[in-house]
Amino acid sequence: MLPLLACHFFRRTSMLRVQAICFIGLILIGSLSMMRSVARTSTSHAHALELSNCRRPSSVPEREAELRRVVAALLPQVDVLHVYLNGYEDVPDFLVDDSTAIDVARSQDWGNVRDNGKFFFLDRNPPDAYYVTVDDDLVYPADYVETLVAKIKMCGRRAIVGVHGVRLANPMTRFYANRTVLLYSRALPADESVHLLGTGTVAFYKDTLDLRYADFGKPGMADLWLAVAAKRQGIHMRCVARTRGWMAAQPLGDKPNLYLEFSEHDDFQTHTAKRHGPWDAVALSRANRELATDLLARFEPAALAARGIIATELASFL
């Protein structure tokens, strides 16, 4: 079975299934199972995608144009798109589909769950699925899903992968202070281990970790809840190699986002992160040890380097 994940490819030649979930507010979640179709999910106030680390967890009606562009970019890459709409009075016309390609949930029925909406459909998906999450404020490449799923498969489905990575400060004073950010829009020559991934850029194999919608507590911090779950279970989080501009931001102007909302008001995030700490090199090594052992056993250093993985970095975890 090939590791690439392109919607048309799977439909014609593979038994894989990708499921993505969008939450109006704009959160796209994709999962890939051992079936023939692909699905997506997103969350939004007024759109179909939810913002994770950098943006507001749910889209508002003025972000409908951004949502439309994200849906257009990602729908061809999956078979089914789940969309969670936060605060939309009506479902946008581009989300109305008589087929099973788009599935919409609304805050009028389930409440305004902000960025947690990215994971609203998690419990409904089978364990043999790849889950891909996106935001409505980003520009996604045509090979986005394919690239992330290929990386997961190379890691033996032992890692959560993403494009926007964060290493938290140790010791930590504030959640948003003195941390190292591997920004999604900048080049990254090789994969790097991180404590946290922005959930607008994340993908994982569902059976890799025990994760349920109920694991996401206070809305507005889905990135941290995912990182806590991964840390507790010893699951590696890996920021993937890419060229500059492979992903980019959509211009939002003065439209709200999560970072602006919480960067100066992060008391709860700080308390939660400290409670589940420490976030240090030892914690990274513990999560990476099994993955490093497996990759070094299966690949020569040159083969790892060709895939954006540095063998000496893996060896440092042993």
Backbone as numpy.savetxt, mean C-alpha at the origin, in Angstrom:
# Nx Ny Nz CAx CAy CAz Cx Cy Cz
4.31 -20.65 -12.72 3.46 -19.46 -12.72 4.34 -18.22 -12.72
4.12 -17.33 -13.65 4.95 -16.15 -13.77 4.61 -15.11 -12.72
5.61 -14.28 -12.34 5.42 -13.32 -11.25 4.76 -12.02 -11.68
4.64 -11.77 -12.99 4.10 -10.49 -13.42 2.60 -10.43 -13.19
2.13 -9.19 -12.92 0.72 -9.06 -12.67 0.16 -7.94 -13.52
-0.34 -8.29 -14.68 -1.01 -7.33 -15.54 -2.39 -7.90 -15.81
-3.37 -7.06 -15.77 -4.75 -7.54 -15.84 -4.98 -8.38 -17.09
-4.57 -7.87 -18.25 -4.81 -8.61 -19.49 -4.02 -9.91 -19.51
-2.83 -9.87 -18.91 -1.98 -11.06 -18.89 -2.63 -12.18 -18.11
-3.14 -11.85 -16.92 -3.73 -12.89 -16.08 -5.00 -13.45 -16.69
-5.74 -12.61 -17.30 -6.99 -13.09 -17.87 -6.73 -14.11 -18.98
-5.63 -13.93 -19.70 -5.39 -14.79 -20.85 -4.55 -16.02 -20.53
-3.56 -15.87 -19.61 -2.60 -16.94 -19.49 -2.37 -17.44 -18.07
-3.05 -16.90 -17.09 -2.73 -17.31 -15.73 -3.98 -17.57 -14.93
-3.80 -18.33 -13.84 -4.91 -18.56 -12.93 -4.84 -17.63 -11.74
-4.02 -16.59 -11.83 -3.91 -15.63 -10.74 -5.07 -14.66 -10.75
-5.37 -14.13 -9.59 -6.40 -13.12 -9.50 -5.89 -11.95 -8.69
-6.09 -10.75 -9.17 -5.68 -9.57 -8.43 -6.91 -8.82 -8.01
-6.97 -8.44 -6.76 -8.12 -7.70 -6.28 -7.66 -6.38 -5.70
-8.24 -5.29 -6.16 -7.86 -3.98 -5.66 -9.06 -3.33 -5.04
-8.83 -2.59 -3.98 -9.92 -1.93 -3.28 -9.73 -0.44 -3.29
-10.71 0.32 -3.71 -10.61 1.76 -3.72 -11.58 2.33 -2.71
-11.12 3.30 -1.99 -12.02 3.94 -1.05 -12.16 5.37 -1.48
-13.37 5.80 -1.70 -13.56 7.15 -2.16 -13.05 8.06 -1.09
-12.22 8.82 -1.43 -11.40 9.59 -0.56 -10.09 9.27 -1.16
-10.07 8.19 -1.73 -9.22 7.54 -2.65 -8.23 6.58 -2.07
-8.69 5.41 -1.91 -7.79 4.36 -1.49 -8.02 3.20 -2.42
-6.98 2.75 -3.03 -7.10 1.60 -3.91 -6.44 0.43 -3.24
-7.11 -0.66 -3.17 -6.52 -1.85 -2.60 -6.64 -2.97 -3.60
-5.58 -3.63 -3.87 -5.65 -4.71 -4.83 -5.21 -6.00 -4.22
-5.90 -7.03 -4.52 -5.50 -8.34 -4.03 -5.42 -9.30 -5.19
-4.46 -10.19 -5.12 -4.26 -11.14 -6.20 -4.43 -12.55 -5.66
-5.39 -13.30 -6.15 -5.61 -14.65 -5.65 -5.38 -15.67 -6.75
-5.50 -16.94 -6.41 -5.26 -17.99 -7.37 -6.52 -18.24 -8.19
-7.09 -17.18 -8.75 -8.28 -17.27 -9.56 -8.04 -16.45 -10.80
-9.04 -16.25 -11.62 -8.79 -15.65 -12.91 -9.02 -14.16 -12.98
-9.63 -13.54 -12.01 -9.93 -12.13 -12.15 -9.14 -11.28 -11.19
-9.20 -9.96 -11.40 -8.45 -9.02 -10.58 -9.42 -8.02 -9.98
-9.19 -7.62 -8.72 -10.09 -6.68 -8.08 -9.35 -5.54 -7.45
-9.96 -4.37 -7.33 -9.34 -3.21 -6.70 -10.27 -2.54 -5.71
-9.68 -1.88 -4.72 -10.50 -1.19 -3.73 -9.94 0.16 -3.39
-10.79 1.18 -3.16 -10.30 2.48 -2.73 -11.30 3.13 -1.81
-10.84 4.15 -1.07 -11.72 4.83 -0.13 -11.67 6.30 -0.36
-12.79 7.00 -0.17 -12.77 8.43 -0.38 -13.96 9.09 0.27
-13.82 10.40 0.49 -14.97 11.15 0.98 -15.94 11.28 -0.18
-15.38 11.74 -1.28 -16.21 11.94 -2.43 -15.67 11.22 -3.63
-14.55 10.56 -3.49 -14.00 9.82 -4.62 -13.88 8.34 -4.28
-13.06 7.70 -5.14 -12.88 6.27 -4.95 -11.56 5.93 -4.33
-10.71 6.84 -3.99 -9.43 6.48 -3.40 -9.23 7.21 -2.10
-8.43 6.60 -1.24 -8.17 7.22 0.05 -6.70 7.51 0.16
-6.33 8.55 0.82 -4.95 8.90 1.00 -4.42 8.17 2.20
-3.19 7.80 2.14 -2.65 7.12 3.30 -1.72 8.02 4.05
-0.40 7.79 3.90 0.55 8.51 4.73 0.61 9.98 4.42
0.57 10.33 3.14 0.82 11.72 2.77 -0.46 12.52 2.58
-1.57 11.88 2.38 -2.78 12.62 2.06 -3.91 12.27 3.01
-4.93 13.02 2.85 -6.09 12.76 3.69 -6.66 11.39 3.38
-7.05 10.65 4.40 -7.48 9.28 4.21 -8.76 9.11 3.43
-9.49 10.17 3.22 -10.68 10.02 2.39 -10.78 11.24 1.50
-11.25 11.01 0.27 -11.32 12.11 -0.68 -12.62 12.88 -0.53
-12.53 14.14 -0.88 -13.71 15.00 -0.84 -14.13 15.27 -2.28
-15.35 15.77 -2.47 -15.85 15.93 -3.84 -14.93 16.73 -4.76
-14.19 17.71 -4.22 -13.32 18.49 -5.11 -12.15 17.67 -5.63
-11.96 16.47 -5.11 -10.89 15.62 -5.61 -11.41 14.56 -6.58
-12.61 14.76 -7.07 -13.18 13.76 -7.99 -12.36 13.64 -9.26
-11.81 14.73 -9.75 -11.00 14.68 -10.97 -9.75 13.83 -10.75
-9.12 13.98 -9.56 -7.94 13.17 -9.27 -8.30 11.69 -9.18
-9.44 11.45 -8.56 -9.89 10.06 -8.43 -10.13 9.44 -9.80
-10.76 10.19 -10.67 -11.04 9.68 -12.02 -9.75 9.25 -12.71
-8.69 10.07 -12.57 -7.42 9.74 -13.23 -6.79 8.48 -12.64
-6.89 8.32 -11.31 -6.32 7.13 -10.68 -7.06 5.88 -11.11
-8.37 5.95 -11.14 -9.17 4.81 -11.57 -8.84 4.43 -13.01
-8.70 5.43 -13.87 -8.38 5.16 -15.27 -7.02 4.48 -15.41
-6.07 4.87 -14.56 -4.74 4.29 -14.64 -4.68 2.86 -14.11
-5.46 2.57 -13.06 -5.33 1.29 -12.38 -6.34 0.24 -12.81
-7.48 0.65 -13.29 -8.49 -0.33 -13.66 -7.99 -1.33 -14.70
-7.21 -0.91 -15.70 -6.69 -1.90 -16.65 -5.72 -2.91 -16.03
-5.22 -2.63 -14.84 -4.23 -3.50 -14.22 -4.85 -4.56 -13.32
-6.17 -4.47 -13.09 -6.84 -5.44 -12.24 -8.19 -5.81 -12.84
-8.83 -6.79 -12.25 -10.14 -7.22 -12.75 -11.30 -6.62 -11.98
-11.08 -6.35 -10.69 -12.16 -5.82 -9.87 -11.63 -4.67 -9.03
-12.40 -3.61 -8.93 -12.02 -2.44 -8.15 -13.06 -2.19 -7.08
-12.64 -2.25 -5.80 -13.54 -1.96 -4.69 -13.32 -0.52 -4.27
-14.38 0.25 -4.19 -14.25 1.67 -3.88 -15.09 2.02 -2.65
-14.44 2.69 -1.70 -15.15 3.15 -0.50 -15.29 4.66 -0.60
-16.52 5.15 -0.67 -16.78 6.58 -0.83 -17.13 7.22 0.50
-16.32 8.19 0.90 -16.59 8.92 2.13 -17.24 10.26 1.82
-18.49 10.41 2.19 -19.15 11.70 2.08 -19.68 12.08 0.72
-19.67 11.18 -0.22 -20.22 11.47 -1.53 -21.75 11.37 -1.49
-22.41 12.38 -1.97 -23.87 12.29 -2.04 -24.30 11.31 -3.12
-23.53 11.27 -4.20 -23.84 10.37 -5.31 -22.57 9.64 -5.73
-22.75 8.49 -6.33 -21.62 7.74 -6.88 -21.23 8.36 -8.21
-19.96 8.77 -8.40 -19.54 9.35 -9.67 -19.83 8.43 -10.84
-20.14 9.01 -11.97 -20.55 8.20 -13.12 -19.48 7.22 -13.56
-18.21 7.57 -13.40 -17.15 6.67 -13.86 -16.97 5.46 -12.95
-17.69 5.43 -11.82 -17.66 4.27 -10.93 -18.91 3.40 -11.09
-19.80 3.82 -11.94 -21.02 3.05 -12.19 -20.73 2.05 -13.30
-20.76 0.78 -12.96 -20.37 -0.27 -13.90 -21.33 -1.44 -13.74
-21.98 -1.82 -14.83 -22.93 -2.92 -14.77 -22.24 -4.27 -14.60
-20.94 -4.31 -14.90 -20.20 -5.56 -14.73 -19.75 -5.67 -13.27
-18.90 -6.64 -13.00 -18.38 -6.81 -11.64 -17.03 -6.13 -11.47
-16.63 -5.26 -12.39 -15.30 -4.66 -12.36 -15.14 -3.67 -11.22
-16.22 -2.96 -10.85 -16.14 -1.95 -9.79 -17.20 -2.24 -8.74
-16.75 -2.26 -7.49 -17.64 -2.52 -6.36 -17.53 -1.34 -5.40
-18.62 -0.69 -5.10 -18.60 0.55 -4.31 -19.27 0.34 -2.95
-18.61 0.82 -1.89 -19.21 0.91 -0.56 -19.23 2.39 -0.18
-20.23 2.80 0.61 -20.41 4.23 0.89 -20.47 4.49 2.39
-19.97 5.68 2.77 -19.96 6.06 4.18 -21.37 6.19 4.74
-22.36 6.44 3.88 -23.74 6.51 4.37 -24.18 5.17 4.98
-23.56 4.09 4.52 -23.91 2.77 5.03 -22.96 2.28 6.13
-21.69 2.66 6.05 -20.68 2.09 6.93 -19.92 3.12 7.77
-20.19 4.40 7.57 -19.50 5.43 8.34 -18.29 5.98 7.62
-17.86 7.15 8.05 -16.66 7.77 7.48 -15.45 7.21 8.21
-14.76 6.30 7.58 -13.63 5.61 8.22 -12.28 6.14 7.75
-12.32 7.19 6.95 -11.10 7.84 6.49 -10.17 6.82 5.82
-8.85 6.89 6.13 -7.90 6.03 5.42 -8.04 4.55 5.78
-8.72 4.24 6.87 -8.98 2.83 7.18 -9.80 2.16 6.10
-10.50 2.98 5.31 -11.30 2.42 4.23 -10.51 1.60 3.24
-9.20 1.84 3.16 -8.37 1.05 2.26 -8.44 -0.43 2.62
-8.74 -0.70 3.87 -8.73 -2.08 4.35 -10.14 -2.59 4.68
-11.15 -1.83 4.28 -12.53 -2.19 4.57 -12.90 -3.54 3.96
-12.38 -3.83 2.78 -12.73 -5.07 2.07 -11.76 -6.21 2.37
-10.84 -5.99 3.26 -9.79 -6.98 3.52 -10.35 -8.33 3.92
-11.32 -8.33 4.83 -11.84 -9.59 5.35 -12.63 -10.38 4.32
-13.03 -9.71 3.24 -13.85 -10.38 2.23 -13.00 -11.10 1.19
-11.69 -10.88 1.21 -10.82 -11.45 0.19 -10.19 -12.74 0.66
-9.93 -13.67 -0.26 -9.35 -14.97 0.11 -7.89 -14.83 0.52
-7.35 -15.80 1.25 -5.96 -15.71 1.71 -4.95 -15.75 0.57
-5.29 -16.39 -0.55 -4.35 -16.49 -1.66 -4.56 -15.33 -2.63
-4.45 -14.11 -2.09 -4.67 -12.92 -2.90 -3.58 -11.90 -2.61
-3.25 -11.09 -3.61 -2.35 -9.96 -3.42 -3.20 -8.71 -3.23
-2.91 -7.99 -2.20 -3.68 -6.80 -1.83 -2.84 -5.56 -2.17
-3.35 -4.69 -3.00 -2.62 -3.51 -3.45 -3.41 -2.26 -3.07
-2.80 -1.33 -2.37 -3.51 -0.13 -1.92 -2.97 1.12 -2.60
-3.86 2.06 -2.91 -3.45 3.28 -3.60 -4.21 4.49 -3.06
-3.74 5.68 -3.42 -4.36 6.95 -3.03 -4.80 7.74 -4.26
-5.67 8.72 -4.03 -6.17 9.50 -5.16 -5.30 10.71 -5.48
-4.21 10.89 -4.79 -3.37 12.05 -5.04 -2.08 11.70 -5.77
-1.99 10.47 -6.26 -0.75 10.01 -6.88 -0.98 9.64 -8.34
0.12 9.64 -9.10 0.11 9.22 -10.50 0.79 7.86 -10.55
0.04 6.83 -10.95 0.55 5.47 -10.96 0.96 5.04 -12.35
2.12 4.38 -12.46 2.59 3.92 -13.78 1.79 2.73 -14.28
1.94 2.45 -15.57 1.19 1.36 -16.18 1.62 -0.01 -15.66
2.82 -0.10 -15.11 3.31 -1.38 -14.59 3.35 -1.41 -13.06
2.54 -0.58 -12.43 2.57 -0.46 -10.96 2.26 -1.79 -10.27
1.10 -2.37 -10.54 0.70 -3.61 -9.89 1.65 -4.74 -10.26
1.96 -4.81 -11.52 2.87 -5.84 -12.02 4.21 -5.81 -11.29
4.76 -4.62 -11.13 6.07 -4.47 -10.49 6.04 -4.89 -9.02
5.04 -4.43 -8.28 4.98 -4.75 -6.86 4.73 -6.23 -6.61
3.87 -6.83 -7.40 3.59 -8.26 -7.21 4.82 -9.10 -7.57
5.54 -8.69 -8.61 6.77 -9.41 -8.97 7.77 -9.36 -7.82
7.87 -8.22 -7.16 8.79 -8.09 -6.03 8.35 -8.98 -4.85
7.05 -9.01 -4.60 6.54 -9.88 -3.53 6.88 -11.34 -3.81
6.67 -11.76 -5.04 6.93 -13.15 -5.40 8.41 -13.48 -5.29
9.28 -12.53 -5.67 10.71 -12.77 -5.54 11.09 -12.96 -4.07
10.43 -12.22 -3.19 10.70 -12.33 -1.75 10.01 -13.52 -1.12
9.49 -14.41 -1.94 8.84 -15.61 -1.41 7.59 -15.31 -0.63
6.94 -14.19 -0.95 5.72 -13.76 -0.25 5.96 -13.56 1.24
7.18 -13.20 1.61 7.52 -12.99 3.02 7.57 -11.52 3.39
7.28 -10.63 2.46 7.45 -9.20 2.72 6.24 -8.39 2.26
6.05 -7.27 2.93 5.14 -6.22 2.46 6.01 -5.23 1.70
5.60 -4.87 0.49 6.42 -3.97 -0.31 5.67 -2.67 -0.58
6.42 -1.62 -0.87 5.81 -0.34 -1.16 6.82 0.61 -1.77
6.36 1.79 -2.14 7.21 2.76 -2.84 7.57 3.94 -1.95
6.78 4.23 -0.93 7.04 5.35 -0.01 7.39 4.76 1.35
8.67 4.85 1.73 9.13 4.20 2.95 9.59 5.17 4.01
9.51 4.74 5.27 9.90 5.59 6.41 10.67 4.75 7.42
11.79 5.30 7.89 12.47 4.76 9.07 12.24 5.73 10.21
11.65 5.24 11.26 11.30 6.09 12.40 12.53 6.39 13.25
12.51 7.54 13.91 13.63 7.96 14.75 13.73 7.08 15.99
14.94 6.84 16.44 15.18 6.08 17.66 16.35 6.70 18.42
16.09 7.29 19.62 14.80 7.32 20.30 13.83 8.29 19.63
12.56 8.05 19.82 11.53 8.87 19.19 11.03 9.95 20.14
10.99 11.20 19.64 10.38 12.29 20.40 8.97 12.55 19.89
8.84 12.70 18.59 7.54 12.86 17.94 7.49 11.91 16.75
6.31 11.42 16.43 6.15 10.48 15.33 6.68 11.05 14.02
6.41 12.32 13.75 6.80 12.92 12.48 8.17 13.60 12.54
8.86 13.54 13.68 10.12 14.26 13.83 11.32 13.36 13.57
12.32 13.92 12.88 13.64 13.28 12.72 13.58 11.89 12.12
12.62 11.64 11.29 12.56 10.33 10.65 13.12 10.42 9.23
13.51 9.29 8.70 14.06 9.23 7.34 12.96 8.80 6.39
12.73 9.61 5.36 11.66 9.32 4.40 12.26 9.01 3.03
11.90 7.86 2.48 12.29 7.49 1.13 11.12 7.84 0.22
11.11 9.08 -0.26 9.97 9.63 -0.98 9.69 8.87 -2.27
8.43 8.56 -2.50 8.01 7.75 -3.64 8.43 8.31 -4.99
8.55 9.64 -5.10 8.86 10.26 -6.39 10.35 10.29 -6.71
11.19 9.98 -5.72 12.63 10.02 -5.92 13.19 8.65 -6.28
14.33 8.67 -6.94 14.97 7.42 -7.33 15.47 6.67 -6.09
15.40 5.35 -6.16 15.96 4.50 -5.12 16.69 3.37 -5.85
18.02 3.38 -5.84 18.78 2.43 -6.66 18.62 0.98 -6.23
18.33 0.73 -4.96 18.16 -0.64 -4.46 17.08 -0.66 -3.40
16.47 -1.83 -3.22 15.46 -1.98 -2.16 16.08 -1.61 -0.81
15.26 -1.05 0.08 15.72 -0.74 1.43 14.70 -1.18 2.46
15.20 -1.61 3.60 14.34 -2.03 4.70 13.83 -0.79 5.44
12.55 -0.80 5.79 11.94 0.35 6.46 11.04 -0.14 7.59
10.70 0.79 8.48 9.77 0.47 9.56 8.32 0.60 9.11
8.08 1.47 8.14 6.71 1.85 7.79 6.64 2.15 6.30
5.51 1.82 5.69 5.26 2.11 4.27 3.98 2.92 4.14
4.00 3.91 3.27 2.79 4.67 2.99 1.78 3.79 2.28
0.59 3.65 2.84 -0.39 2.70 2.32 -1.02 3.13 1.00
-0.64 4.28 0.49 -1.03 4.63 -0.88 -0.13 3.99 -1.90
0.89 3.23 -1.42 1.87 2.63 -2.33 2.21 1.19 -1.95
1.30 0.49 -1.30 1.61 -0.80 -0.67 1.00 -1.98 -1.40
1.69 -3.12 -1.32 1.14 -4.38 -1.81 1.65 -5.52 -0.92
0.80 -6.52 -0.71 1.22 -7.68 0.06 0.34 -8.88 -0.29
0.88 -10.06 -0.05 0.13 -11.30 -0.23 -0.67 -11.51 1.04
-1.96 -11.69 0.90 -2.84 -11.64 2.07 -2.50 -12.69 3.12
-2.04 -13.85 2.70 -1.75 -14.91 3.65 -0.39 -14.72 4.35
0.34 -13.66 3.96 1.64 -13.41 4.58 1.51 -13.01 6.04
0.46 -12.29 6.37 0.28 -11.86 7.75 -1.17 -11.98 8.17
-1.38 -12.11 9.44 -2.72 -12.20 10.01 -3.22 -10.77 10.20
-4.02 -10.29 9.27 -4.46 -8.89 9.28 -5.95 -8.82 8.98
-6.66 -8.08 9.83 -8.10 -7.91 9.64 -8.45 -6.42 9.70
-9.60 -6.09 9.18 -10.06 -4.70 9.19 -10.11 -4.17 10.62
-10.46 -5.01 11.57 -10.57 -4.59 12.97 -9.23 -4.21 13.58
-8.11 -4.58 12.94 -6.79 -4.23 13.44 -6.46 -2.75 13.24
-7.25 -2.07 12.43 -7.02 -0.65 12.16 -7.87 0.16 13.12
-7.18 0.80 14.07 -7.87 1.54 15.12 -8.28 2.92 14.68
-7.88 3.92 15.43 -8.27 5.30 15.14 -7.95 5.67 13.70
-8.93 6.17 12.93 -8.67 6.54 11.54 -7.66 7.68 11.43
-7.03 7.76 10.26 -6.04 8.80 10.01 -4.62 8.32 10.16
-4.42 7.06 10.47 -3.08 6.54 10.69 -2.98 5.08 10.26
-3.54 4.77 9.10 -3.52 3.39 8.59 -2.09 2.91 8.36
-1.19 3.82 7.95 0.20 3.42 7.73 0.80 2.83 9.01
0.54 3.48 10.13 1.11 3.03 11.40 0.46 1.73 11.86
-0.84 1.60 11.69 -1.50 0.35 12.10 -0.95 -0.84 11.30
-0.69 -0.64 10.02 -0.11 -1.72 9.21 1.30 -2.03 9.68
2.08 -0.99 9.97 3.45 -1.20 10.43 3.47 -1.94 11.77
2.55 -1.61 12.66 2.46 -2.27 13.96 2.16 -3.76 13.78
1.22 -4.06 12.90 0.86 -5.46 12.65 2.05 -6.23 12.07
2.76 -5.60 11.14 3.92 -6.26 10.53 5.02 -6.48 11.57
5.28 -5.49 12.39 6.32 -5.60 13.42 5.98 -6.69 14.42
4.75 -6.72 14.85 4.32 -7.72 15.83 4.51 -9.14 15.30
4.31 -9.32 13.99 4.38 -10.66 13.40 5.72 -10.95 12.73
6.67 -10.00 12.83 7.98 -10.22 12.24 7.98 -10.24 10.73
7.11 -9.45 10.11 7.02 -9.37 8.66 7.82 -8.18 8.15
8.68 -8.43 7.20 9.56 -7.41 6.65 8.79 -6.41 5.80
9.13 -5.11 5.94 8.58 -4.06 5.09 9.72 -3.54 4.21
9.50 -3.56 2.90 10.58 -3.26 1.96 10.16 -2.18 0.99
10.96 -1.10 0.94 10.73 -0.02 -0.02 11.48 -0.39 -1.30
10.77 -0.45 -2.42 11.33 -1.04 -3.64 12.14 -0.04 -4.46
13.11 -0.58 -5.17 13.94 0.22 -6.07 13.09 0.76 -7.23
13.43 1.96 -7.68 12.73 2.55 -8.83 13.55 3.73 -9.35
13.18 4.18 -10.54 13.81 5.36 -11.12 13.06 6.61 -10.67
13.72 7.75 -10.80 13.10 9.01 -10.43 11.85 9.25 -11.29
10.76 9.62 -10.65 9.54 9.94 -11.37 8.70 8.74 -11.79
9.11 7.52 -11.39 8.28 6.35 -11.72 6.88 6.53 -11.13
6.83 7.12 -9.94 5.58 7.58 -9.36 5.70 9.07 -9.11
4.57 9.77 -9.16 4.57 11.21 -8.95 3.29 11.62 -8.24
3.26 12.87 -7.81 2.07 13.40 -7.13 1.18 14.14 -8.12
-0.11 14.02 -7.92 -1.04 14.87 -8.64 -1.08 16.24 -7.94
-1.14 17.33 -8.70 -1.20 18.65 -8.06 -2.54 18.83 -7.35
-2.47 19.09 -6.04 -3.69 19.26 -5.24 -3.91 20.70 -4.79
-2.90 21.55 -4.94 -3.05 22.91 -4.48 -3.24 22.94 -2.97
-4.30 23.62 -2.52 -4.54 23.73 -1.08 -5.54 22.70 -0.56
-5.77 21.65 -1.33 -6.69 20.61 -0.88 -6.07 19.86 0.30
-6.89 19.41 1.26 -6.37 18.83 2.51 -5.66 17.51 2.30
-4.72 17.22 3.19 -4.09 15.91 3.21 -3.71 15.56 4.65
-3.45 14.27 4.89 -3.21 13.78 6.24 -1.93 14.34 6.85
-0.90 14.48 6.04 0.36 14.97 6.59 0.19 16.37 7.16
-0.46 17.25 6.40 -0.67 18.61 6.89 -1.56 18.61 8.13
-2.49 17.69 8.18 -3.42 17.63 9.31 -2.73 17.19 10.59
-1.80 16.23 10.49 -1.26 15.61 11.69 0.20 15.91 11.98
0.94 16.51 11.07 2.38 16.69 11.29 2.69 17.52 12.53
1.79 18.45 12.87 1.98 19.26 14.07 1.06 18.83 15.21
0.27 17.80 14.97 -0.69 17.33 15.98 -0.66 15.80 16.00
0.49 15.24 16.36 0.68 13.80 16.26 0.81 13.12 17.62
0.12 13.64 18.63 0.23 13.06 19.97 -0.18 11.59 20.00
-1.31 11.27 19.37 -1.80 9.90 19.42 -0.89 8.97 18.62
-0.42 9.44 17.44 0.50 8.64 16.64 1.79 8.37 17.42
2.30 9.42 18.09 3.53 9.27 18.86 3.33 8.26 20.00
2.23 8.39 20.72 1.93 7.47 21.83 1.84 6.03 21.32
1.15 5.84 20.21 0.96 4.49 19.66 2.28 3.91 19.20
3.08 4.71 18.47 4.37 4.22 17.98 5.30 3.85 19.12
5.36 4.70 20.16 6.22 4.40 21.30 5.75 3.14 22.03
4.45 2.97 22.12 3.91 1.79 22.82 4.30 0.49 22.13
4.47 0.56 20.81 4.80 -0.64 20.03 6.27 -0.67 19.63
7.09 0.23 20.19 8.51 0.28 19.88 9.29 -0.83 20.58
10.64 -0.80 20.50 11.40 0.24 19.81 11.44 0.03 18.30
11.65 1.13 17.58 11.77 1.08 16.13 13.24 1.33 15.79
14.03 0.28 15.86 15.47 0.44 15.69 16.01 -0.61 14.72
17.34 -0.64 14.58 17.96 -1.59 13.66 17.72 -3.03 14.10
17.61 -3.26 15.39 17.35 -4.62 15.89 15.98 -5.09 15.43
15.00 -4.20 15.48 13.66 -4.57 15.03 13.66 -4.90 13.54
14.40 -4.12 12.74 14.50 -4.41 11.32 15.17 -5.76 11.08
16.24 -6.03 11.81 16.96 -7.29 11.63 16.08 -8.49 11.96
15.29 -8.36 13.02 14.43 -9.47 13.43 13.44 -9.82 12.32
12.87 -8.81 11.70 11.88 -9.04 10.64 12.55 -9.52 9.36
13.81 -9.14 9.15 14.47 -9.44 7.88 15.25 -10.74 7.87
15.50 -11.32 9.04 16.42 -12.45 9.10 15.97 -13.63 8.24
14.71 -14.02 8.36 14.21 -15.16 7.59 14.23 -14.87 6.10
13.81 -13.65 5.73 13.80 -13.27 4.32 15.22 -13.25 3.77
16.16 -12.67 4.53 17.55 -12.59 4.06 18.14 -13.97 3.85
17.89 -14.87 4.78 18.40 -16.24 4.66 17.88 -16.91 3.40
16.60 -16.75 3.13 15.98 -17.37 1.96 16.53 -16.80 0.66
16.63 -15.47 0.56 17.10 -14.86 -0.68 18.56 -15.19 -0.96
19.39 -15.17 0.07 20.80 -15.48 -0.13 21.00 -16.94 -0.53
20.09 -17.81 -0.09 20.19 -19.22 -0.46 19.73 -19.46 -1.90
18.81 -18.66 -2.37 18.23 -18.89 -3.70 18.90 -18.13 -4.83
19.59 -17.02 -4.52 20.12 -16.17 -5.58 21.59 -15.83 -5.33
22.34 -15.75 -6.42 23.70 -15.24 -6.36 23.64 -13.71 -6.20
24.71 -13.09 -5.64 24.71 -11.63 -5.46 24.39 -10.85 -6.73
24.92 -11.28 -7.88 24.66 -10.56 -9.13 23.19 -10.62 -9.51
22.57 -11.78 -9.27 21.14 -11.92 -9.59 20.30 -11.05 -8.67
20.69 -10.96 -7.40 19.97 -10.08 -6.48 20.13 -8.63 -6.89
21.34 -8.22 -7.25 21.59 -6.83 -7.65 20.76 -6.46 -8.87
20.59 -7.39 -9.80 19.80 -7.12 -11.00 18.34 -6.87 -10.66
17.93 -7.33 -9.50 16.55 -7.14 -9.05 16.43 -6.06 -7.98
17.46 -5.27 -7.83 17.41 -4.15 -6.91 17.65 -4.52 -5.46
18.34 -5.63 -5.20 18.60 -6.07 -3.83 20.10 -6.24 -3.64
20.65 -5.64 -2.61 22.08 -5.70 -2.33 22.36 -6.83 -1.35
23.21 -7.77 -1.76 23.48 -8.95 -0.95 24.11 -8.60 0.39
24.99 -7.59 0.42 25.63 -7.23 1.69 24.62 -6.69 2.70
23.57 -6.03 2.20 22.53 -5.55 3.12 21.81 -6.74 3.73
21.51 -7.75 2.92 20.84 -8.93 3.45 21.73 -9.64 4.48
23.03 -9.73 4.17 23.94 -10.42 5.07 24.02 -9.74 6.42
23.80 -8.42 6.45 23.88 -7.68 7.71 22.76 -8.06 8.67
21.71 -8.69 8.18 20.59 -9.08 9.03 20.80 -10.45 9.70
21.83 -11.17 9.25 22.04 -12.53 9.75 22.88 -12.53 11.03
